[in-house]
């Protein structure tokens, strides 16, 4: 991927870029990316990376999170300056456990981007490209440690046009597609795993109690304990192996010898342990130390390739690639080894110096084989950058450095130190604008959406709203469903004050009640815990070290009413009031008395048991008070892969049907003779549990193709 950026005078934003939505509204296949819709392409433009491109895709086994790093290459072409709405870089993730034969849609995330003048940092280096990271939480399929899970991940980057769900083969207009293999943490061992590993005969299996074999695998990763192999065992493991698995002593001995070092003042006896350890393992320690002293920055086994800032999750994320199957101190049923990634940043220091932010540990292991491109790991570090935040009239561009070191932690005092095994990488990032710390208590997020983007009267989202956790761009007038989480600033000036959240049902009336339910927080080490308010809902204001996202409380009111949320601070009274419109109703049937929320599907088979391979007519109902879209899909068939089944309808998928139903036809001509299910999906606009968008209700009807 090229990141070369021509001189500004040579660059002009094209009309197609500035008018992309208008052009697609007239012709959805204007750029040739949507064939088969009955429209002729006007311009053949697919996967254009002139403005933006994916530089890395990875997975964090420790946090079960998919990450994508985006390089924004230009100073213009992104919809306007920082104080404007700008545009979005969307990434949809897919995961395959069968090398691309089938794909799971893992969800989408977005980064907000703007026209930011090109400049230089304090060392006169160009600030472009800017590195943005987006990610989604993902619960992978797991097996126990003797059966490694190394799935294929595909990320589709698309500027301004969200990649459609369930379509892993789509091509973006501006953007690109990247695939990598990743590693999933194993699950706990269960008895069926033992049966499988022992390769018992059918007769032996028949003697086992049936319930043993019916034990379901746990989705929870195995916490261990997984013990590290002693140095002697590691030396034996790598002795006389095939060339692909050969590992030199100055590689595998490093973490073991470093672990024997004693901090502080050391006497002669302190050196006995490493010397004996080397002798027992038949290692020439003097030769090992000689090589380590003369070599540094070795990327034979691993290399950090990207680093960027996730403005949605407030995380610095580095991506490194493991290149070889061996050299990581043991297989996945052992503790393996540690890759350390240390982060440094400079957001405008007076002396152009880096500040140490923290170090992330990632476990890596030996495998019998790994894919040809290696395995890509993410190392996210949650950071508190609130002190550097400014208003949208002043873009904040920072320098970020990531240092990767295998076996031993990198320096926390010298950003220029080079590790023995690993490397470092620098980039520039743009910090999202916001309130500087001002000592004012407020609700910053309502139901996962910036509070300024939720209407104070209707409780629905306003234009330009996003889901904070993923950056997902919301349509206008979205209600809320499920759990409503409330966040506030992590301003140090508020520490020591107390607050409480109070709520009131405006639609039904009634008194103001205290919110006393427990809520979940995550500390700076990524460890989660539940916090319960005290009497009458009072609790101390959160600190970043204990609650990195500033959760103030959460409630799940249910129903479809309008609620008022009040923030009260001790000694000050109510300091902020917000509203949320709930909508927890989404029907997949006709409900008497509720014409606004309805779903139905009728196929005109004329009572036939088998229908011909031809267009099939029918009617359907897809309605919701906060309607978003309808969709059709066909499931089943002899192979599980269903050919295209175009739908003809007089209304677009973004228009809900009349209450009496809408005629349509679906073309079954390409289907093989078999049984199928025609599925109608009805999706609403609800912000779900403060982290997701849109619930979908399904209506299924079975057919048999002759």
C-alpha positions, -999 to +999 in steps of 0.1 A: +000+000+000+014+034-010+012+063+014+030+088-010+013+122-009+017+146-038+023+182-032-009+201-023-007+222-054-010+191-075-041+178-058-077+185-064-108+170-048-129+154-076-165+162-082-174+125-077-159+127-042-179+158-032-211+147-048-210+109-041-243+107-023-262+127-050-247+105-077-256+073-059-292+085-053-296+088-091-277+057-100-267+032-072-242+016-097-227+049-108-192+037-098-196+001-110-196-012-074-232-025-074-238-046-106-270-066-110-293-038-098-304-028-133-282+003-136-253+009-160-220+020-145-210+055-155-175+055-139-154+024-132-140+033-098-135+006-072-112+005-042-097+040-047-071+046-020-062+081-030-076+096+002-077+068+027-065+032+030-063+004+056-028-001+069-034-028+094-061-052+106-057-072+138-073-089+168-067-085+206-069-120+221-068-104+256-098-081+249-116-100+222-116-069+200-111-066+162-091-035+152-084-017+119-059+011+113-068+037+087-044+061+071-060+094+061-036+108+035-050+142+024-057+175+039-090+179+020-117+157+006-134+149+039-165+171+039-152+202+056-132+215+086-133+201+122-162+223+132-184+209+104-201+176+102-172+162+082-175+126+068-170+091+081-146+063+074-165+030+079-151-004+085-171-036+085-154-068+098-159-103+088-144-135+103-140-169+086-131-201+103-129-221+070-104-199+051-130-178+034-156-203+024-181-188+048-180-155+068-195-142+100-204-106+100-187-092+131-201-057+129-190-022+118-173+008+133-166+043+120-142+072+125-151+108+120-127+126+096-124+162+084-104+185+063-074+193+085-046+216+071-013+198+064+015+208+087+047+198+103+054+186+139+080+201+162+107+180+145+097+194+111+082+161+100+050+161+079+019+154+099+002+135+071-009+107+069-030+107+101-036+073+117-071+065+130-082+032+146-117+017+148-127-015+164-156-037+175-159-062+204-162-097+191-168-130+208-150-156+186-156-194+183-131-212+206-116-246+210-094-259+237-056-252+236-047-285+218-067-273+188-056-238+179-081-214+163-065-191+138-093-175+118-092-153+088-104-117+093-115-094+065-120-057+069-138-035+043-130+002+045-155+025+028-155+062+030-189+078+037-209+048+024-214+021+051-206-014+039-237-035+038-241-062+064-238-099+053-220-090+021-183-100+026-175-097-011-186-061-017-161-036-031-160+000-017-158+031-039-132+049-019-114+025+005-101-010+003-102-045+016-076-063+037-073-098+051-052-112+079-051-142+102-054-138+139-052-160+170-081-167+194-076-175+231-086-211+238-116-220+259-117-242+290-111-279+286-142-302+287-145-340+288-155-344+251-121-329+243-104-358+262-124-383+243-114-367+211-077-365+220-075-401+231-092-413+199-113-439+217-130-466+198-168-466+193-171-494+217-153-475+244-173-443+238-205-463+241-196-472+276-193-436+287-223-419+304-241-399+276-242-367+296-204-365+295-204-362+258-232-337+258-213-311+278-213-279+259-181-259+254-178-227+274-175-194+254-153-181+282-115-181+275-094-204+296-077-183+323-050-210+330-030-215+349-007-221+320+029-225+333+060-213+315+084-240+303+117-241+321+147-230+301+160-266+298+127-277+283+127-248+259+162-256+248+152-292+242+121-281+223+142-261+198+172-285+196+176-303+163+143-291+149+134-285+113+147-253+097+113-236+100+112-243+137+150-237+145+154-210+172+188-197+183+198-196+219+201-158+221+164-158+212+148-184+235+172-178+265+166-140+267+134-140+289+147-167+312+180-150+318+164-116+323+140-131+348+169-141+371+182-106+374+177-090+408+168-054+410+189-030+430+223-038+446+236-072+435+263-093+451+283-121+435+258-147+446+231-129+425+249-141+394+249-177+403+213-184+392+217-174+356+250-191+352+236-224+366+205-220+345+226-218+314+248-247+323+218-270+330+204-261+296+238-266+278+238-230+266+270-210+260+260-180+280+290-159+270+281-164+233+244-155+240+254-123+258+278-114+230+251-117+204+226-097+225+251-069+230+258-066+193+223-070+179+191-050+184+159-043+165+157-078+151+123-083+134+128-119+123+101-132+145+078-102+151+074-067+139+051-038+149+036-024+117+009+002+127-001+024+156-030+048+157-056+065+179-092+051+184-111+083+193-143+062+200-127+040+227-100+064+238-073+039+230-039+039+214-037+007+194-006-009+180-006-039+156+023-063+153+027-093+131+041-127+143+061-141+114+073-175+124+056-206+139+083-211+166+104-190+189+078-181+214+087-204+243+060-231+240+027-240+225-008-227+233-012-251+262+017-234+279+023-198+291+042-192+259+060-158+258+052-121+261+052-094+235+054-060+251+043-028+234+052+005+251+035+037+240+048+073+240+030+104+229+035+142+225+004+163+222+022+197+221+050+196+247+071+228+249+103+209+245+092+184+218+095+155+242+076+122+244+056+112+275+054+075+285+018+063+284+020+027+294+029-008+283+006-036+270+014-073+273+002-098+247+008-136+249+022-154+219+029-191+214+045-217+191+023-234+165+029-264+143+022-241+113+009-206+108-005-190+076+019-176+051+012-140+062+017-147+099-006-137+127-017-101+134-022-091+170-036-058+185-023-043+217-048-016+228-039+008+256-067+029+272-054+064+277-067+096+294-062+124+269-088+147+283-063+172+294-052+178+258-087+181+243-097+215+227-126+229+208-132+221+171-116+254+161-082+241+171-072+207+157-050+188+181-024+167+162-001+145+183+029+123+177+027+087+189+054+061+192+050+024+198+079+002+208+076-036+205+099-058+225+097-096+229+107-114+261+116-083+281+097-051+287+110-021+267+122+010+285+097+033+303+122+062+306+139+063+272+116+065+241+147+061+218+158+027+233+158-001+207+148-036+220+168-068+212+138-084+196+113-060+180+112-025+167+095+009+170+072+029+148+060+065+148+028+081+135+006+112+138-029+112+152-058+136+155-075+139+189-112+144+187-124+178+199-143+183+231-146+201+263-114+209+280-115+201+317-134+230+333-146+216+366-182+214+354-202+183+361-224+173+331-238+143+313-216+138+283-232+106+268-268+096+269-275+060+259-241+059+243-247+090+222-231+124+228-256+143+249-255+174+226-268+151+198-299+140+217-329+164+215-337+179+249-374+178+241-381+147+221-354+124+235-345+113+200-311+117+183-303+147+163-285+149+129-248+140+131-252+116+161-228+087+165-226+057+189-196+067+210-182+032+215-178+024+178-183+058+160-213+043+141-231+071+123-268+072+132-297+083+111-318+111+124-345+107+152-333+074+167-350+062+200-333+040+226-339+004+235-327-018+263-301-005+287-294+033+288-259+041+301-250+076+312-214+090+312-197+121+325-163+139+322-133+125+341-122+159+352-098+157+381-114+188+396-146+168+402-129+140+421-141+141+457-176+154+449-207+132+451-235+128+427-267+108+420-288+101+389-326+105+392-352+096+366-388+104+358-413+089+334-427+119+315-452+099+294-468+081+323-462+107+349-451+099+384-424+110+409-387+114+404-369+082+416-333+076+426-311+053+404-296+027+427-289-002+404-253-014+400-234-005+369-203-019+352-170+000+349-136-009+334-104+004+351-071+014+335-059-022+334-089-034+315-104-051+345-141-048+349-162-046+380-197-036+393-203-004+412-234+000+434-246+035+445-252+041+481-282+052+500-306+073+479-283+068+449-254+089+461-219+079+449-184+095+445-175+110+411-155+086+390-117+088+384-100+077+351-079+050+369-110+032+382-136+040+354-119+048+321-151+058+303-167+078+330-198+057+336-222+075+360-250+050+360-273+029+339-310+020+338-333-002+318-368+013+319-383-009+292-415+002+274-419+030+249-421+060+271-402+093+273-380+096+303-362+125+320-327+120+335-314+144+361-278+147+373-276+160+409-243+170+425-239+173+463-241+209+474-251+221+440-284+205+433-295+194+398-268+205+373-279+187+341-312+174+327-316+151+296-344+131+280-345+097+263-373+084+242-376+046+247-388+022+220-387-015+229-414-026+206-406-044+173-433-067+160-429-096+135-466-101+133-499-082+129-509-070+164-545-059+168-546-022+179-510-015+169-508-006+132-476+013+137-455-018+146-463-048+124-447-075+102-462-101+079-453-120+047-476-138+023-463-158-007-487-164-035-480-201-041-517-208-050-517-237-026-490-256-045-466-278-026-439-270-051-434-238-070-415-233-103-381-217-108-396-183-117-405-150-101-428-155-071-453-128-062-465-119-027-473-091-003-455-080+029-460-057+058-429-040+074-438-012+098-424+003+129-429+036+148-392+043+143-387+024+110-353+021+093-355-006+066-368-039+053-349-066+036-354-101+020-331-131+021-334-167+011-320-195+033-315-232+028-308-251-004-286-281-012-253-263-006-262-236+019-250-210-006-280-194-022-277-177-057-289-142-062-327-138-057-335-102-069-365-085-053-388-062-073-409-037-053-424-003-059-409+011-027-373+013-016-360-007+014-359+026+034-397+031+031-421+012+053-451-005+037-488+005+040-506-012+069-525-033+044-494-047+027-471-040-002-469-062-034-435-075-044-419-104-063-388-124-057-370-141-086-363-178-078-351-187-112-315-194-102-324-217-073-318-255-074-347-278-067-348-280-029-366-265+002-360-229+011-371-202+036-379-167+023-371-144+052-384-108+057-363-086+080-377-055+096-351-032+112-358-002+134-337+028+143-332+021+180-299+026+197-296-008+214-281-011+249-261+021+243-236+003+220-255-010+189-278+002+163-311-013+150-330-044+161-343-067+134-374-089+136-378-117+111-408-133+094-401-167+077-421-186+051-411-220+037-412-229+000-402-259-021-387-253-056-395-280-082 
